[in-house]
Amino acid sequence: MDAVHIPGYGVGMSAILNPYINLHGQARQALEFYHAALGGTVNIMSFEQGGMGDQVQADEKDLVMHGQVDGDHGFTLMVSDTPAHMDSGRSLGGFSVSLSGDDEALLTELWDKLSAGGTVNQPLEKAPWGDSFGMFTDAFGVDWMVNISGASA
């Protein structure tokens, strides 16, 4: 198979910061889920397509080496599968993806879509500081925080 070029990945940009989620065999499903929630485009490259098929176990060649969702609202989320011989970094803990801003309708819609099938740890509701705030763990075990500035919810 030919290598797949993922637009915006390491080419023609000065700097960008975005979450990169490491999973074990669920990256393709997670990318489809996040794409459905965030819109935009999704690109997926397997280990085989990326020229790394000989670096992983035979049953891991079709796993996601790199996947990227470039959402409709400027969000970029990257996801990959961690091969069995590598540490996924999950032991670091203390990490959440945060969505924030003042577009209450958009952020509430993203809360609803991304928390579906997951666990709400703190309902999205008015916080003591005046914003609406909530936390959940999505269906893939990724922790999220949503803060809506000055929302009246």
MONORCOR-V872710 format. One record per residue. N is the residue number from 1. PSI is psi in whole degrees, 0 to 359 (NA if undefined). Layout:
n=(N | N)
psi=(PSI | PSI)
This chain:
n=(1 | 2 | 3 | 4 | 5 | 6 | 7 | 8 | 9 | 10 | 11 | 12 | 13 | 14 | 15 | 16 | 17 | 18 | 19 | 20 | 21 | 22 | 23 | 24 | 25 | 26 | 27 | 28 | 29 | 30 | 31 | 32 | 33 | 34 | 35 | 36 | 37 | 38 | 39 | 40 | 41 | 42 | 43 | 44 | 45 | 46 | 47 | 48 | 49 | 50 | 51 | 52 | 53 | 54 | 55 | 56 | 57 | 58 | 59 | 60 | 61 | 62 | 63 | 64 | 65 | 66 | 67 | 68 | 69 | 70 | 71 | 72 | 73 | 74 | 75 | 76 | 77 | 78 | 79 | 80 | 81 | 82 | 83 | 84 | 85 | 86 | 87 | 88 | 89 | 90 | 91 | 92 | 93 | 94 | 95 | 96 | 97 | 98 | 99 | 100 | 101 | 102 | 103 | 104 | 105 | 106 | 107 | 108 | 109 | 110 | 111 | 112 | 113 | 114 | 115 | 116 | 117 | 118 | 119 | 120 | 121 | 122 | 123 | 124 | 125 | 126 | 127 | 128 | 129 | 130 | 131 | 132 | 133 | 134 | 135 | 136 | 137 | 138 | 139 | 140 | 141 | 142 | 143 | 144 | 145 | 146 | 147 | 148 | 149 | 150 | 151 | 152 | 153)
psi=(150 | 151 | 148 | 126 | 128 | 115 | 138 | 356 | 99 | 13 | 127 | 29 | 147 | 316 | 148 | 146 | 126 | 158 | 147 | 111 | 132 | 126 | 177 | 90 | 4 | 4 | 317 | 315 | 320 | 317 | 319 | 318 | 310 | 323 | 318 | 324 | 318 | 345 | 201 | 220 | 154 | 138 | 137 | 132 | 125 | 168 | 321 | 312 | 328 | 7 | 16 | 15 | 330 | 357 | 355 | 168 | 155 | 322 | 4 | 359 | 328 | 1 | 164 | 115 | 319 | 130 | 148 | 131 | 122 | 98 | 168 | 339 | 26 | 6 | 138 | 129 | 127 | 145 | 142 | 164 | 138 | 121 | 157 | 329 | 359 | 152 | 131 | 347 | 358 | 340 | 348 | 321 | 181 | 28 | 133 | 150 | 133 | 132 | 129 | 160 | 194 | 7 | 88 | 318 | 313 | 311 | 326 | 320 | 316 | 321 | 310 | 315 | 314 | 332 | 349 | 127 | 359 | 202 | 122 | 120 | 329 | 114 | 150 | 105 | 169 | 130 | 162 | 333 | 1 | 344 | 168 | 136 | 143 | 163 | 144 | 162 | 123 | 179 | 347 | 8 | 12 | 131 | 137 | 150 | 140 | 129 | 121 | 112 | 127 | 21 | 154 | 11 | NA)
